[in-house]
Amino acid sequence: MPSYPLSVAVVCMSNMNRSMEAHRILRRKGFRVRSFGAGSRVRLPGTARNPRVVYDFSTTYEEMRKDLLLKDRERYTSNGILHILGRNERIKPRPERFQECRDRFDVIFTCEESVYDRVVEELWVREQETCEPVHVINVDMDDNTEDAILGSFLICELCERLQQADNLEDSLVEVLLAAERKTGRSFLHTVCFY
């Protein structure tokens, strides 16, 4: 069993809902965790006239929240976006893009298959320096509050089991198979190298 907490990254498209909920839960459990988006910009639900609200990753969660309060306080309160932004502000100042991070992780969780593909592709095109492995695992979840919470608890459970394993490399497949049997879900998994 490793004497140090696993180093974990969680990636969704905009670093807004799913990855931030997992970030919150994993941090509470003592894991070294960072969260990211893999998209080119942060995209939030808009209004009937304006289907999407788009921000650069450099925009803080506080700036987004204040902007949405001015645009339509009632709508963004009722759809939960203002609540999500408030939670995010308590975790970190702004969303981050995975493609701009050079930190190393033991495990990277993605929240949908298209994000998994982007993360794996990004890791494959980087020049390998140390040949240290990183496991990329996709835990599919819809981009809504309920699925973000349920998916985050599943990611946390996987992290706890991996933390307890004598050897991450030897135990990972067994842990994923046990989770597949328990949940009825299947997980994409690949190993990349730094």
C-alpha positions as CSV (number, residue, x, y, z in Angstrom):
1,M,0.0,0.0,0.0
2,P,1.5,3.4,-1.0
3,S,2.4,5.5,2.0
4,Y,1.5,8.7,0.1
5,P,-1.9,9.7,-1.2
6,L,-2.5,9.0,-4.9
7,S,-2.0,12.0,-7.2
8,V,-5.2,12.3,-9.1
9,A,-6.6,14.5,-11.9
10,V,-10.2,14.7,-13.0
11,V,-11.0,16.1,-16.4
12,C,-14.4,17.0,-17.9
13,M,-14.9,19.4,-20.9
14,S,-15.1,22.8,-19.1
15,N,-13.8,22.2,-15.6
16,M,-17.2,23.3,-14.3
17,N,-19.5,20.6,-13.0
18,R,-18.3,17.0,-13.1
19,S,-14.6,17.5,-12.6
20,M,-15.1,20.1,-9.9
21,E,-17.6,17.9,-7.9
22,A,-15.0,15.1,-8.0
23,H,-12.3,17.5,-7.0
24,R,-14.4,18.6,-4.0
25,I,-15.1,15.0,-2.8
26,L,-11.5,13.7,-3.4
27,R,-10.0,16.7,-1.6
28,R,-12.2,16.0,1.4
29,K,-11.0,12.4,1.5
30,G,-7.3,13.6,1.6
31,F,-6.3,12.8,-2.0
32,R,-3.9,15.1,-3.9
33,V,-6.3,16.2,-6.6
34,R,-6.5,18.7,-9.4
35,S,-9.3,19.2,-11.9
36,F,-9.3,20.4,-15.5
37,G,-11.3,20.9,-18.6
38,A,-10.2,19.6,-22.0
39,G,-12.3,21.9,-24.2
40,S,-11.0,25.0,-26.0
41,R,-13.3,27.3,-23.9
42,V,-15.7,27.1,-21.0
43,R,-19.3,26.6,-22.2
44,L,-22.3,27.0,-20.0
45,P,-26.0,26.7,-20.7
46,G,-27.5,29.9,-21.9
47,T,-31.0,31.2,-22.5
48,A,-33.6,30.5,-25.2
49,R,-32.2,33.4,-27.3
50,N,-28.6,32.6,-26.5
51,P,-28.1,28.8,-26.3
52,R,-24.5,28.9,-24.8
53,V,-22.5,31.3,-22.6
54,V,-18.8,31.0,-23.5
55,Y,-15.8,32.1,-21.4
56,D,-12.1,31.8,-21.8
57,F,-10.3,29.5,-19.3
58,S,-8.6,32.6,-17.9
59,T,-12.0,33.9,-16.6
60,T,-12.4,33.3,-12.9
61,Y,-15.4,31.5,-11.4
62,E,-16.2,34.7,-9.6
63,E,-16.2,36.8,-12.8
64,M,-18.5,34.2,-14.5
65,R,-20.9,34.2,-11.5
66,K,-21.1,38.0,-11.5
67,D,-21.7,38.1,-15.2
68,L,-24.5,35.6,-15.0
69,L,-26.1,37.5,-12.1
70,L,-26.3,40.5,-14.4
71,K,-27.5,38.5,-17.4
72,D,-30.4,36.6,-15.8
73,R,-30.2,35.9,-12.0
74,E,-33.4,33.9,-11.9
75,R,-32.5,31.6,-14.8
76,Y,-29.0,30.8,-13.5
77,T,-30.3,30.4,-10.0
78,S,-33.0,28.0,-11.1
79,N,-30.8,25.9,-13.3
80,G,-28.1,25.6,-10.6
81,I,-25.3,27.3,-12.4
82,L,-24.8,30.0,-9.8
83,H,-24.6,27.3,-7.1
84,I,-22.0,25.4,-9.1
85,L,-19.9,28.5,-9.6
86,G,-20.1,29.3,-5.8
87,R,-18.8,25.8,-5.0
88,N,-16.1,26.2,-7.6
89,E,-14.9,29.5,-6.2
90,R,-14.4,27.8,-2.8
91,I,-12.1,25.2,-4.5
92,K,-9.9,27.2,-6.8
93,P,-10.0,30.6,-8.6
94,R,-10.6,29.6,-12.2
95,P,-11.0,26.7,-14.5
96,E,-7.8,25.1,-15.9
97,R,-7.1,23.3,-19.3
98,F,-5.5,19.9,-19.1
99,Q,-3.5,20.6,-22.2
100,E,-1.6,23.4,-20.4
101,C,-0.7,21.3,-17.3
102,R,2.7,19.6,-17.1
103,D,2.2,18.1,-13.6
104,R,2.4,14.3,-13.3
105,F,-0.4,12.2,-11.8
106,D,-0.8,8.5,-10.8
107,V,-4.3,8.4,-12.3
108,I,-6.3,10.7,-14.5
109,F,-10.1,10.2,-14.5
110,T,-12.2,11.6,-17.4
111,C,-16.0,12.1,-17.3
112,E,-17.0,11.2,-20.9
113,E,-15.5,9.3,-23.8
114,S,-14.7,12.4,-25.9
115,V,-12.7,13.9,-23.0
116,Y,-10.9,10.6,-22.5
117,D,-9.9,10.6,-26.2
118,R,-8.6,14.2,-25.9
119,V,-6.6,13.4,-22.7
120,V,-5.1,10.2,-24.2
121,E,-4.2,12.0,-27.4
122,E,-2.6,14.9,-25.5
123,L,-0.4,12.5,-23.5
124,W,0.6,10.5,-26.6
125,V,1.8,13.6,-28.5
126,R,3.9,14.8,-25.5
127,E,7.6,13.9,-25.6
128,Q,8.2,11.1,-23.1
129,E,10.8,12.1,-20.5
130,T,10.7,9.7,-17.6
131,C,8.6,6.8,-18.8
132,E,6.6,6.9,-15.6
133,P,3.1,5.4,-16.2
134,V,-0.2,7.3,-15.8
135,H,-3.5,5.4,-15.9
136,V,-6.3,7.2,-17.7
137,I,-9.7,5.9,-16.8
138,N,-13.1,7.1,-18.1
139,V,-16.0,7.1,-15.8
140,D,-18.9,8.2,-18.0
141,M,-21.4,10.6,-16.4
142,D,-24.0,12.9,-17.8
143,D,-23.3,16.6,-17.3
144,N,-26.0,17.3,-14.6
145,T,-25.8,17.8,-10.9
146,E,-27.1,14.3,-9.9
147,D,-24.8,12.3,-12.2
148,A,-21.9,14.5,-11.3
149,I,-22.4,13.6,-7.6
150,L,-22.9,9.9,-8.2
151,G,-20.0,9.7,-10.7
152,S,-17.7,11.5,-8.2
153,F,-18.5,9.1,-5.4
154,L,-17.7,6.2,-7.8
155,I,-14.3,7.9,-8.7
156,C,-13.7,8.4,-5.0
157,E,-14.4,4.7,-4.3
158,L,-12.0,3.7,-7.1
159,C,-9.3,6.0,-5.6
160,E,-9.8,4.5,-2.1
161,R,-9.4,1.0,-3.5
162,L,-6.4,1.9,-5.5
163,Q,-4.8,3.7,-2.5
164,Q,-5.3,0.5,-0.4
165,A,-3.7,-1.8,-3.1
166,D,-0.3,-3.1,-2.5
167,N,0.7,-2.3,-6.1
168,L,-1.2,0.1,-8.3
169,E,0.0,-1.5,-11.5
170,D,-0.9,-5.0,-10.4
171,S,-4.3,-4.1,-8.8
172,L,-5.8,-1.7,-11.2
173,V,-7.5,-4.1,-13.6
174,E,-8.8,-6.1,-10.7
175,V,-10.3,-3.0,-9.1
176,L,-11.9,-1.9,-12.3
177,L,-13.4,-5.3,-12.9
178,A,-14.8,-5.4,-9.4
179,A,-16.4,-1.9,-10.0
180,E,-17.8,-3.1,-13.3
181,R,-19.5,-6.1,-11.6
182,K,-20.8,-3.9,-8.8
183,T,-22.1,-1.0,-10.9
184,G,-22.9,-2.6,-14.2
185,R,-20.8,0.1,-15.9
186,S,-17.8,-0.4,-18.1
187,F,-14.7,1.7,-17.9
188,L,-12.3,2.7,-20.6
189,H,-8.7,2.4,-19.4
190,T,-5.3,2.9,-21.0
191,V,-1.7,3.5,-19.7
192,C,0.3,6.4,-21.0
193,F,3.8,7.5,-20.1
194,Y,5.4,10.7,-19.0
